[in-house]
Amino acid sequence: MGYGKLIVDFACETLKEMGYKEVYVYTDQASEFYKKLGFEYQGMVDKNDTGQAELYKKAI
């Protein structure tokens, strides 16, 4: 249905209006989703609880 894309697009636009130039996200389940939205893989990071996740960045 595209709700996830709408939410990410809205968040990116809001952050851009606030003066941010980049958005970072980390995930251990939705890497393909973020890649489709133009996010680029940056490396692995430790999650808040346990384990690791992939870090992605997008210029806005």
Number of C-alpha atoms within 10 A of each C-alpha: 5 6 8 11 14 11 11 13 14 12 13 19 14 12 15 15 11 9 10 13 12 12 15 13 15 21 16 12 9 10 18 9 13 20 14 10 12 12 19 16 17 13 11 14 13 12 13 8 6 7 9 14 18 18 19 20 18 17 13 14
